[in-house]
Amino acid sequence: MRIELEKRTDRSRLFGILSPLIAFALTVVFGAILFAALGKDPLSALYHFFIEPLFDIWSLHELMVKAAPLIMIAVGLSICYRSNIWNIGAEGQFIAGAIVGSVVPIYFYSWSSPLLLPIMLVMGIAGGMLYAAIPALLKNYFNTNEILTSLMLVYVAQLFLDWLVRGAWRNPEGYNFPQSRQFVDAAILPEMFSSGRAHYGFALAILAAIAVWFMMRYTLKGFEVSVMGQSERAGRFAGFSSRRMVWFAFLVSGGLAGLAGICEVSGAIGYLQPTISPGYGFTAIIVAFLGRLNPLGAIVSGLVLALTYIGGEGVQFTIGVSEKVTRVFQGMLLFFVLSCDTLILYRVRIVFSRHHRKEVRS
């Protein structure tokens, strides 16, 4: 007996649209079962997780702070995945952008100028692009698997950041704590509102999503991304180059991840430290798929996944569960999104023998 997947020719467009909502509903149901298994009231836990943060001004600001990097990274990853290029190393590109973008405020810590913040943002983009260029180069010229190379480079970036803040970039006036110098005010992203700490990184994320959506919808490059993702052979017949597409997808996604990194350090933290991300680069993969690989969809899904971070912190203190519950919710959401998509695109067949088949419709 074996299981086969047969591509559907009669798949429903309606179910394709509803798939993220179905996946979210299943996540809530199984999340309730999880809380019940932990001995907690499921309704109360889900309220603290998903509803309560929406009625607090501080939580809404934190929601925007955490959604900004998720949206930026997911927008870049949507280009990669729609072109059938699998960049799994956005977390490393995020860290690389934060490191390169922090060079000026750390080495020239007394310089304060209106040019400082734009220079940092540009350098952050460049750092992410350069780091993303490594798996692109290895794929194009050595035919390596971009999933493995981009993923392994994440841990290189994490260890390099840790080495920097404990060594060469450690603040000499920081009482031996593993962190860099505090950024001057000119190197800090300003706050969007006076009522909280949400910064303009969120506005940059929205602008990036709109710009990439316009590119994908109305330009030849967006058409090339779609064609190469659906059929590389058809793309080559149309005159498109798979090598150029690898470079384009990795550089754009790496640049946006790098921008997210320097915005996170400049807007939310104010200095470099051993850990600057709770896993935004990996969570953004869920954001991209939940948003249907659409840059505008990434805005909504980014806010949803940011809510899991805020809600996870809330239930940790209010009902006394582990902070790992957030990761469990995010993992369940990705699992159900991919499962729903698979069942929408394919029909499952259980094959008992060569001449006798029993079909299980899904």
N, C-alpha and C positions, 0 to 999 in steps of 0.2 A: 504494500500500500504506500502511496506517495501523494503529496499535495501539490497541485499545479495551480498557477495563476494565469487566467486567460483574460486578455485585455478586452474590456467592454466596448462595444460599438454603439450601445444604446444608453450610455451613462446620462444621468439626469443633471442638467445645468442647475436646477434648484438645489439638489443635494450638494453640488459643488460649492454653492454659495453658503449653504447652511452648515457645512462641515465644521468650521471653527466654532460655531455656536453649539453644535452637538458635542464636540470635543470638550468645550468648557463645561457644559452641563454634566457630562460624565465625570469630569474632574471634580466637580462639586459633590456629586453623589458619592464617589469613592473617597473623597476627602472626609465626608461625614462618617463613612464607615471607619476610616482611619482614626478619627477623633473618638468614636465610640469604642474602638478597640483599645485606645489609650485610657479609657475610663473617664472621658470628658463629655460634657453635654454637646452633641453635634451642632445643634442650632445656635447655641451661644457661641461656640468656637467659630463657626462660619460667619456669624455676625461680626465678631471681633476681627476676623480675617479680611472680610471683603466689604463690609458696610460701614463700620465705625470710622475707619480712616477718612471716609468721604465727607464727614461732618465736622472735621477739625481743621482749622486754618493751617496750623503747623504741619499736619499730615499732608495737606494738599500741596504745600510748598515742597515737602520731602518727596512727594510723588513726582513733581516736575524735575527735581534734582536727579532722581534715579531713572526717570524715563528718558532724559536727554541722551545719555550715552547709549542706552538700549536702542533708541530710534536711529541715531546716527550710524551705529554699527550695523543694524539690521537693514538699513537702506542700502549700504554697500554690499552686504551679503546677498541681498535680493538680486543684484546684478550678476554676482558669481553663480548663484544657483540656477537662475533662469538661463544662463549660458552653459549650464552643465559643467561648471568648474567648482570644485568643492574646497573652498577655503574654510578650514576649521580653526585657523590660528589667529582669529581676530583679537583674542585676548592678548597675545604677544604683540601684535601691531598696536593695540591700545597702549600697552606699557611702553613700547618704543617711542610712540608719539609723545607720551608724557615725559620721557627722559630727554629726548632731543629738544622738545619745546621748553624744558626747564633749564637749558644750558645758560641762556643769557641772564635770567634773574638770579641764578646761583653764583655764576662767576662775576657778574657785574651787579652785585647785590645792592649797591648804593645808587645805581642809575635809575632815575625816575623820569619817564617821558611818555607822552601820548603814543609814541611809536612802539613802545615796549610790548604792549599786549598784542597788536597786530603781528609783530615779528614772532612772538611766541606761538601764535596760532598757525602761522605759515610754516614755522619750523616743526611744529607738531604734525602737521599734514605731511611734510617731507619725511619725517622720521617714520611714520606709519607706512608711507609708500616705499621707502627704501627697505624696510623690513619685509614687506609683502613681496618685494621684487625677488627675494631669495628663493622662495618656493616656485615663483613664476619662472625664474631662470633655470632651476633644476628640472622643472617639468618640460620646458621647451627644448633644452639642449642635452639633457641626460635621461629624459623620459621617466622621471621618478614620479611616484604617487604623491600628488599635492596634499592629500589628506594626511599622510604620515609626516611629510616634511613641515607643513604649516603647523601641525599639532605639536611636534617635538620642539619647534622654535618657541612655543609659548613658554616652556620651562626654562629655556635658555634666557629669555627676556626676564622672567621672574627672578632667576638667580643673579642675573647681572644687576638688576635694580637693587636687590638685597645687598650685594657686594658694594655698590656705590654708596648707599646711604649709611652703611656701617664702616666705610673706609674713606675714599677720596672726597666724597660729597657730604660727609657728616658735619653737622654744624659745630664749629669749635666753641661756640658759646651755648651749646644745647645740653650741658650737664651729662654728656656721654650718651644721650638717647640716640637711637638709630634713625635720624631724620635729617633732612637738609636744612639750610637756612630758611627762615620765613620769607615769603615773597613780599616785596614792597606793595603798597596800595595800587600803584600803576600797573602791576602785574596780575591783579585780581579781577576776574570778570565781575562787572557790577551786578547788583541785584535788580531784578525786574520790578519788584514791588517793595514798599516800605514795611509791609506786614510780615515778611519772612525772608528766607535765604535763597529762594529760587532765583537763579541767575540767568544771564542771556545765552547760556549754552543751550537751554531749551528752545529759545527762538532760533538759534542756528540749526538745531536739529530739524525743526519744522521747515525752515528754508531749504535745507539739504533734501528733505523728502519731496518737497514740491519741485525742486530743480531736477532731481533724478526722475520723478514721475513724468515731467514734461519731456525729458530726453527720451525716456522709454516709449512714450506715447506718440511723439510728433517728429522725431528725427530719424535719419537713416541709421545712426548708431544703435538706437533702440531696436529698430527692426533687425539689425544684424545680430544683436544679443538674442532676440527671440528665435531667429532662424537657426543660429548655431546651437542653441540649446535644444531645439526640437530635432534637428538633423544636421550633423556636421557635414555630411556628404552633400546635402542640398546647399549648405552655405558655401562650400568650396566651389560648387557648380556656379553659384551666383557671384563668385569672385571674392568671397570673404576669406580671410586667413585665420586659421585656428590659433596660430602662434600669436598674432596680434591681439586676438580676443583674450588669450590667457594673460598677456601683459595688461590689457585694458581693464579686465575684471579685477585682477589682483591689485593693480595700482589704485583704482578708484576705491575699492573696498578697504584697502590698507590706509589710504589717505583719510577716509572718513573715520576709521577706527583710531588713527593717530590724532585727528581733531577731537574726537571724543575723549581721548586720554588727557590731552593738555587742558581741555575744558574742565574735566573732572578735578585735576590737580589745582588749576587756577581758580575754579569757581567754588568747589565744595571742600577742598582740603587746605590749600594755601602753602603747601610744601610737599616735598617728596618723602615717602616713608616706605618701609619694606612691602606693605600691602596697600595698594591704591584701588583695588577693585574686588568686589565680592563675587566675581565671575561674570561680569557683564558680557565679555566676549563670547562665552558659551551660552548664556541666557539669550543673547541676541539671535542665536540660531532658531530658538523657539519662537521669538518675536517675528522673524522673517517668515517662517512657515505658517504661523497663526495668522499673519497678515496676507496670506496667499501670494507671497513674493511680490507684493505690490507696495511701492514706497509709501503711498497714502495709507494703506492698510497697516503699515508698520507703526504709524502714529498711534492708532487705536490699540493695537496689540502691545506696543511698548508701554502704554499707560496701564494696561491690564497686568503685564508682568511686573511693572514697577509696584503695582498694588500688592503683589505677593510678597515683595520685600518688606513693605510697610506693615502689611498684615501679619507677616511672620514675626516681626519684632514685637507687634502688639500682643499676639497670643503667647509669646514667650514669657511676657511679664504678667499678663492678666490671668491666664489659666495655667501657667506653669508647664509648658511643653518645650521640647528642644528646638533650637533655632534651625535644626536640620529639616524641620517640617516644611520650610520654604522650598528647599531643594526637592523634597518629595513631591510637592504640589507642581513645581515646574517640570519635573520629570514625567509625572502623570499627564500633564497637559501636552507635552511633546509626544508622548506615546499615543494618546488618543487622537491627536491631530494626524499623525502619520497613519494610524490604523484606519481612521475614517476615510482619509484620502485613498488608501490602498483598496478598501472595500468599494469605494465609489468608482475607481478606475479599473478594477479587476474583478473578475468572477472567480471564486474559489471552487476548484474541482478536487474531489478525493478519488483517486484512481486506484482501484483494487487489482486490476490486471490489464493486460494489453487489450483484450477484447471486451472487457466489461467495465463500465465506468458508472460511478454514482456521483451525480452532480449535486453540490450543496450551494444553493443560490444565496447570495448575501446582498 
